[in-house]
Amino acid sequence: MQVFAKKRKVVAGSLLAMLTVGALTLSGCTIDRNVDAQEADAQEATVTQEKLLAPVVSVDDDAENVNPAEPVIVKSMGEGLDEVTMTNEEGYEVESELSADGRTWTTAETLGYNRTYTIKASDKNGESTTTVFSTITPSSTTSVALSPLADSVVGVGQTIGFRFGTPVGDREAAEAALTVETSPHVDGAFYWLNEYEVRWRPEEYWAPGTSVTVEANIYGEKLGDGLWGETNNATNFTIGDRVEAVADDATKTMSVYKNGELLRTMPVSFGRDTAEFATPNGTYIIGDRNESMIMDSTTFGLGYEEGGYRTSVQYATQMSYSGIYVHAAPWSVGSQGNTNVSHGCINVSTENAQWFQETVKRGDIVTVKNTVGSTLSGTDGLGDWNTPWSEWSAGNADFS
């Protein structure tokens, strides 16, 4: 009996265990089915929800002061975009692009300042949305002129000029919108000549053959004191042969070199040996070349009653904004090579003036030395190389 009782106990325990396992197994199957059903329901709900979502616009409805330089994007949250139109307050429809999958719409032209735009977007799921917003209304705007001209070939001393039409209050913001790319790579720095104009140059003269691309992406950029960029601008140029002239008052000659080879040495007459008229020393950058021009001393403050002049000259090649040129001076040929008689310009014969103008190009350099004058200012406009690199590279964007 004891043995039988033990066996019955064992059998009962085994049956209980089997029932328990079976119950758990049945319970587990029930849980799995519930989870699958819930996931299926959730997926179906998500699909249904996506089908009902309207397109999403990157700009909020009723937004103000939107930057017009930034593209507007519309995305489908459902089955794909059906139709999107964007018009300004005058009814003009903005140009746009649609992605290959039909789910993303983007503006394809720059928007305008002080405009109100309306976007109407519908999805293939039947949902639609309307967004109205306005762009920034600037207190004032400015453009920027670049030099040198696009596709030009210039000399090794050429610096890059960015001249704004309005004084710039935030120089750092302006510099951030300007880019200079060179091939091969050349490091350089910005320096402001005045409140309108900033220049960029490398530490040393350019290497011939260097190509340079310049961009001024100022549109939509705040330049300080309510001033915004009006239009973008760009230019590009290539550095040509190294042509340089050395004008030495100790010998009263000017020698012209091309890639290190001496081409010609000519007698010259500098500015008179007085503080008022002596030709400044330093490095000059060749600017405009005029086959003929009227030289008028009143343009730099010397009146006719004070010994000024108004004279027609030939082959005048600009060296400074302050009025220093290499030009033909047949009246001073007898003084050239021995006496300084000009008001600051470098006088040469007509034949030499023509040859010089036909030999040099914008951006070539002229070094003047050993005169009794001071040094050409680094902010003269063509005297950039007279500002020491330590000062130039430090920059002067923060002028407060």
Secondary structure, DSSP 8 states (H G I E B T S, - for coil): -HHHHHHHHHHHHHHHHHHHHHHHHHHHHHHHHHHHHHHHHHHHHHHHHHHH---EESS-TT--SB-TTS--EEE-SSS-EEEEEEEETT--B--EEE-TTS-EEEE-S---TT-EEEEEEEETTS-EEEEEEEB---SEEE-EEEES-TTEEE-TT--EEEEESS--S-HHHHHHTEEEEEES---EEEEESSSSEEEEEESS---TT-EEEEEE--BT-EEETTEEE---EEEEEEE---EEEEEETTTTEEEEEETTEEEEEEE-B-B-SSTTT---BEEEE---EEEEEEEEGGGGT--GGGT--EEEEEEEEE--TTS-EEEE-GGGTTTTTT---BSSSEEE-HHHHHHHHHH--TT-EEEEES-SS-B--TTSSS-GGGS-HHHHHH--S---
